[in-house]
Amino acid sequence: MKKILVIQTAFIGDVVLATGVLEKLHQYYPNAQFDILVRKGNESLFNGHPFIHEVLIWQKKEKKYLHLWLLVKTIRSKSYDIVINLQRFAAMGLLTGFSKARLTIGFDKNPLSFLFDKKIKHQISGDGQTLLHEINRNHSLIEAFTDSQAARPRLYPTSADRLSIEPYQHNNYICIAPASVWFTKQFPKEKWISFIQHLPHHVTIYLIGGPGDATLCQQIVEAQPHPSVINLAGKMGFLQSAALQQSALMNYVNDSAPMHFASSVDAPVTAVYCSTVVQFGFGPLSSKSYVVETPAPLNCRPCGLHGKKACPQGHFNCANLITNQQLLDTLTPIG
C-alpha cells in the first residue's frame, strides 16, 4: 500500500482547493493511505472524510519552530512513499526535504525546493496568455502519475452535519457570507443591506461565517426590514456551512473561503469580486456559478492579489459601483 502525505498549511480556502489533489490521487490509487497536513484550525474540514487516514496539524501560532521540528520527527517515522507539498514557503520545504519519503514533490518557488526529488514549475498561466486556476496549478504536481485533468475540490459533510442543519431547511433559503479578512475583498455592509431589501420576503436569508463575523452579520440583520434574515455566523462548523450552502437557492459570497466551500459541494454561487479579479485563478467552480464585478473599467483594479486593508484610492469604486440588479440577476425567479 502506498502512503501519501499532502501538505497545505495556508489559509482555509487554499486547503479546500487542495482537496482536488486528494480526489485525483484517490481515483488512481484507491487503496493508498492518504494523510494531510494543515495548520491548526483547519483540521475539522476532514472530519469523517471517507479516505483520509490521518490529519496532521501544524501549530503555527505557538512555539512554531519547536512544533515544526516535532512534525519533522513524526513524518520521518511514518515512512511515506510520497510527500506532495503544495506550499511555497520555507518551513514546509524544510519538512518535505527531511521527510525521508521515497519521493518528494513541490513547486520550484519554494526556497528549499533544491531538497525535493521533483521540482515543478509554479505557473500563473498555461500558454503564456490563459491564466490557470489554482486547482490546475496544484494538479501539475501529480500530473506525471495521474492524468492531465485536474479534479474539483470536494468536502464531505457527515450525516451528523446534515442532520444538524435540517431545522434550517424547511423553507426556500439563500445564504450570504458577507465577511472577508481583507477590506478590499469584502462587499460593503451597506451594499449587503441594500441588496437584502430587494429579496423576496417569503425567502429566508441565512448570514453565515465564523465567530469573528457575527457582529457584522448582526448589524446587517438589524439594519434592514426584511422579515426573515437570520444570523448563523459562528454557529456552524465548516462542513455544516457547506452542507447548508448545498441546498440553497443561491449563495452570495466574496472572493473568500465560503466561495470554495460552495465549490466543494457543487452549490450554486454568486461571487462578488471587488478589488481582486477571477483571472488570478481562484474563482468559483460550481456547475452553477456567477461572478459579479463592477461594470466600469477601473485602471486601479486589481490593486493586489490578496486584498488590502483599505482602498488605496480612497473611493472603493470596485465595490461601490456594483448594483443590486447585478446580484439579483443571478437568482432564479422564485414563485
Legacy VTK file of the C-alpha trace (Angstrom):
# vtk DataFile Version 3.0
C-alpha trace
ASCII
DATASET POLYDATA
POINTS 335 float
0.000 0.000 0.000
1.307 3.468 -0.874
1.435 6.020 1.923
0.936 9.548 0.608
1.110 12.839 2.500
-0.300 16.050 1.028
0.809 19.329 2.630
-1.187 22.568 2.539
-0.760 24.753 5.621
-2.058 28.000 4.104
-5.490 29.524 4.720
-8.704 27.567 4.716
-9.706 28.372 1.131
-6.354 27.078 -0.078
-6.908 23.844 1.843
-10.331 23.373 0.251
-8.816 23.804 -3.213
-6.076 21.312 -2.289
-8.710 18.598 -1.868
-8.807 18.347 -5.658
-5.355 16.734 -5.457
-6.685 14.216 -2.942
-9.630 13.397 -5.185
-7.428 12.728 -8.219
-4.906 10.669 -6.274
-7.702 8.573 -4.779
-9.057 7.880 -8.272
-5.702 6.400 -9.314
-4.658 4.826 -6.015
-7.882 3.839 -4.243
-6.064 1.528 -1.839
-3.424 4.035 -0.781
-3.251 5.571 2.678
-3.751 9.331 2.442
-2.735 11.784 5.140
-2.912 15.561 5.008
-1.030 18.248 6.911
-2.848 21.515 7.641
-2.437 24.435 10.022
-4.272 24.294 13.334
-7.866 25.450 12.902
-8.415 23.814 9.519
-8.432 20.189 10.644
-12.217 19.986 11.032
-12.562 20.178 7.239
-11.682 16.491 7.226
-13.972 15.234 9.986
-15.405 11.942 8.774
-13.580 12.166 5.444
-14.050 8.808 3.685
-10.449 8.214 2.609
-8.240 10.412 4.801
-6.381 8.198 7.243
-4.873 10.918 9.458
-4.879 14.703 9.667
-1.569 16.125 10.854
-1.644 19.600 12.373
0.980 22.338 12.424
0.633 24.730 15.332
1.926 27.914 13.692
0.986 30.433 16.368
2.533 28.883 19.470
6.098 27.548 19.660
6.075 27.463 15.885
9.565 26.103 15.261
9.525 23.614 18.104
6.331 22.190 16.701
7.844 22.162 13.206
10.744 20.065 14.490
8.325 17.671 16.209
6.414 17.389 12.934
9.608 16.520 11.071
10.253 13.709 13.528
6.662 12.467 13.272
6.652 12.487 9.476
10.027 10.766 9.234
8.692 7.998 11.486
5.748 7.332 9.160
7.862 6.252 6.179
5.772 7.898 3.471
6.183 6.750 -0.098
5.286 10.182 -1.476
5.150 13.652 0.073
3.425 16.296 -2.063
3.964 19.850 -0.869
1.557 22.471 -2.210
3.024 25.204 -0.003
5.689 27.569 -1.309
7.182 28.710 1.999
10.430 27.587 3.546
9.052 25.831 6.637
7.134 23.269 4.616
10.043 22.989 2.199
12.253 22.003 5.118
9.711 19.474 6.347
9.340 17.999 2.849
13.051 17.774 2.220
13.740 15.993 5.503
10.653 13.762 5.434
12.624 10.661 4.369
9.875 9.929 1.848
10.829 7.858 -1.171
9.608 10.664 -3.434
9.177 14.343 -2.571
7.434 16.780 -4.899
6.904 20.534 -4.643
6.942 23.827 -6.508
10.151 25.411 -7.703
9.175 28.682 -5.983
9.717 27.097 -2.587
13.083 28.484 -1.411
14.124 24.981 -0.305
12.983 23.236 -3.477
16.552 22.035 -4.054
15.755 19.467 -1.350
12.889 17.955 -3.385
13.207 14.972 -5.697
10.921 16.628 -8.219
10.534 20.393 -8.657
7.515 21.518 -10.664
7.353 24.969 -12.195
4.733 27.115 -10.493
2.883 28.686 -13.400
0.437 31.554 -13.341
-0.557 30.956 -16.972
-0.750 27.807 -19.033
0.185 29.031 -22.510
1.549 32.462 -21.782
-1.891 34.050 -22.013
-4.528 31.873 -20.344
-4.339 32.130 -16.561
-4.542 28.848 -14.706
-6.946 28.092 -11.908
-5.307 27.132 -8.620
-6.584 23.561 -8.938
-4.654 23.255 -12.223
-1.505 24.636 -10.629
-1.862 22.132 -7.788
-2.588 19.334 -10.225
0.698 19.932 -12.043
2.436 18.329 -9.047
0.749 14.971 -9.693
0.063 15.075 -13.435
3.027 12.798 -14.244
1.477 9.851 -12.410
-2.254 10.569 -12.885
-3.541 12.382 -15.990
-3.876 15.884 -17.413
-7.315 16.690 -15.959
-7.497 18.427 -12.571
-10.178 17.229 -10.171
-12.597 19.575 -8.485
-12.229 20.158 -4.767
-14.598 18.210 -2.558
-15.638 18.253 1.076
-17.690 15.549 2.744
-20.241 16.807 5.281
-21.142 13.922 7.565
-24.623 12.601 8.254
-24.421 14.381 11.609
-23.608 17.657 9.837
-26.615 17.234 7.547
-28.897 16.309 10.423
-27.856 19.409 12.374
-28.922 21.775 9.569
-32.311 20.177 8.880
-34.165 22.722 11.071
-32.979 25.463 8.700
-34.185 23.764 5.522
-37.981 23.830 5.819
-38.345 26.849 3.504
-36.605 28.182 0.429
-33.460 29.997 1.523
-30.464 31.973 0.375
-27.086 32.045 2.109
-24.959 35.173 2.284
-21.387 35.146 3.596
-20.774 38.904 3.900
-17.326 38.991 5.527
-13.733 38.775 4.374
-10.394 39.074 6.142
-9.440 41.862 3.722
-11.371 45.134 3.475
-10.982 45.455 -0.287
-12.257 41.899 -0.903
-15.427 42.490 1.150
-18.591 43.856 -0.407
-19.520 46.712 1.966
-22.031 46.179 4.755
-24.300 48.897 3.377
-24.345 47.214 -0.022
-25.380 43.877 1.505
-28.118 45.632 3.461
-29.442 47.311 0.329
-29.350 44.050 -1.643
-31.251 42.095 1.016
-34.032 44.691 0.966
-34.693 43.693 -2.659
-35.013 39.969 -1.942
-38.452 38.297 -1.729
-39.874 38.372 1.797
-41.032 34.743 1.669
-37.443 33.531 1.238
-35.289 33.048 4.324
-31.854 34.676 4.327
-29.095 32.999 6.333
-25.974 35.014 7.091
-23.052 32.633 7.548
-19.433 32.953 8.626
-17.090 32.350 11.505
-17.371 33.620 15.094
-15.461 36.762 14.141
-18.146 37.617 11.565
-21.079 37.502 13.997
-21.054 41.228 14.815
-21.064 42.258 11.155
-23.877 39.821 10.415
-25.931 41.080 13.345
-25.509 44.659 12.176
-26.857 43.620 8.782
-29.817 41.872 10.408
-30.722 44.904 12.485
-30.294 47.488 9.726
-32.955 46.398 7.252
-36.669 45.475 7.213
-36.554 42.033 5.556
-38.597 39.809 7.916
-36.586 36.607 7.546
-32.879 37.314 7.974
-31.120 35.013 10.446
-27.590 35.377 11.763
-25.862 31.971 11.821
-22.282 33.282 11.925
-20.229 31.325 14.430
-22.990 28.787 14.994
-21.882 26.217 12.421
-18.698 24.373 11.599
-17.119 24.398 8.159
-18.809 21.214 6.985
-22.210 22.262 8.320
-21.929 25.552 6.443
-21.036 23.718 3.249
-23.994 21.385 3.682
-26.322 24.351 4.206
-24.974 26.029 1.083
-25.558 22.904 -0.981
-29.355 23.174 -0.810
-29.613 26.961 -1.022
-31.346 28.678 -3.908
-28.179 30.764 -4.196
-25.094 31.537 -2.142
-23.745 35.077 -2.248
-20.113 35.324 -1.218
-16.982 37.440 -1.509
-13.732 36.219 -3.032
-13.120 34.199 0.133
-13.358 30.757 1.739
-17.189 30.386 1.568
-16.884 30.542 -2.226
-14.620 27.493 -2.111
-16.973 25.739 0.331
-19.709 26.168 -2.266
-17.457 24.769 -4.996
-16.615 21.756 -2.831
-20.262 20.633 -2.694
-21.251 21.979 -6.136
-23.596 24.536 -4.579
-24.936 27.436 -6.667
-22.831 30.502 -6.013
-22.552 34.158 -6.915
-19.098 35.508 -6.122
-18.747 39.264 -5.694
-15.310 40.466 -6.751
-14.264 43.887 -5.539
-10.531 44.673 -5.714
-9.457 41.231 -6.918
-10.286 39.523 -10.210
-11.255 35.993 -11.149
-8.307 35.842 -13.532
-5.981 35.341 -10.563
-7.124 31.716 -10.657
-9.228 31.312 -7.529
-12.709 31.633 -8.992
-15.842 29.565 -8.279
-16.001 26.039 -9.693
-19.628 25.077 -9.091
-21.728 23.931 -12.050
-23.956 26.960 -11.459
-21.664 29.858 -10.679
-21.566 33.554 -11.439
-19.035 36.318 -10.968
-20.287 39.831 -10.228
-17.907 42.773 -10.534
-18.025 46.458 -11.331
-19.246 47.146 -14.882
-16.991 50.201 -15.050
-13.394 49.867 -16.274
-11.109 50.972 -13.450
-7.409 51.496 -14.072
-6.730 50.826 -10.385
-8.264 47.332 -10.413
-6.934 44.897 -9.420
-4.834 46.626 -6.774
-3.347 43.417 -5.369
-3.556 39.651 -5.309
-4.818 39.213 -1.760
-6.724 42.383 -0.992
-5.780 45.350 1.187
-6.811 46.892 4.500
-8.169 49.975 2.728
-8.791 51.232 -0.784
-5.510 52.819 -1.980
-7.511 55.405 -3.969
-9.973 56.164 -1.179
-13.125 55.701 -3.297
-13.560 51.874 -3.305
-15.392 52.100 -6.620
-14.632 48.462 -7.427
-17.278 47.646 -4.801
-19.454 50.749 -4.694
-20.269 50.700 -8.420
-21.741 47.175 -8.274
-25.543 47.325 -8.402
-28.261 45.337 -6.659
-29.580 44.278 -10.051
-26.320 42.547 -10.898
-26.742 40.309 -7.870
-30.466 39.809 -8.399
-29.886 38.716 -11.992
-28.185 35.516 -10.811
-31.172 34.412 -8.747
-33.690 32.156 -10.488
-37.174 33.695 -10.246
-38.949 32.375 -7.151
-42.637 31.712 -7.258
LINES 1 336
335 0 1 2 3 4 5 6 7 8 9 10 11 12 13 14 15 16 17 18 19 20 21 22 23 24 25 26 27 28 29 30 31 32 33 34 35 36 37 38 39 40 41 42 43 44 45 46 47 48 49 50 51 52 53 54 55 56 57 58 59 60 61 62 63 64 65 66 67 68 69 70 71 72 73 74 75 76 77 78 79 80 81 82 83 84 85 86 87 88 89 90 91 92 93 94 95 96 97 98 99 100 101 102 103 104 105 106 107 108 109 110 111 112 113 114 115 116 117 118 119 120 121 122 123 124 125 126 127 128 129 130 131 132 133 134 135 136 137 138 139 140 141 142 143 144 145 146 147 148 149 150 151 152 153 154 155 156 157 158 159 160 161 162 163 164 165 166 167 168 169 170 171 172 173 174 175 176 177 178 179 180 181 182 183 184 185 186 187 188 189 190 191 192 193 194 195 196 197 198 199 200 201 202 203 204 205 206 207 208 209 210 211 212 213 214 215 216 217 218 219 220 221 222 223 224 225 226 227 228 229 230 231 232 233 234 235 236 237 238 239 240 241 242 243 244 245 246 247 248 249 250 251 252 253 254 255 256 257 258 259 260 261 262 263 264 265 266 267 268 269 270 271 272 273 274 275 276 277 278 279 280 281 282 283 284 285 286 287 288 289 290 291 292 293 294 295 296 297 298 299 300 301 302 303 304 305 306 307 308 309 310 311 312 313 314 315 316 317 318 319 320 321 322 323 324 325 326 327 328 329 330 331 332 333 334
